[in-house]
Amino acid sequence: MKATVLKKHGGTDQSSLVDLLSPQPAKNEVLIWVHAIGIYPTDIYVRQNIGLDYIFNW
């Protein structure tokens, strides 16, 4: 499966598209396929602002 990964704070230049193994759900879990996502300007602002680091607990 394809995934966009953010490894550290910064703008969209810190994201990369990677191939990951598909997750295997446990007996009490379900696997949901996502066909599209949205990234809003607020999402980018939060990732660029180191003062909001507590949100991600990094």
Beta strands, then each sheet from edge to edge (+ up, - down):
strand 1: 2-6
strand 2: 15-19
sheet 1: 1+ 2-
end
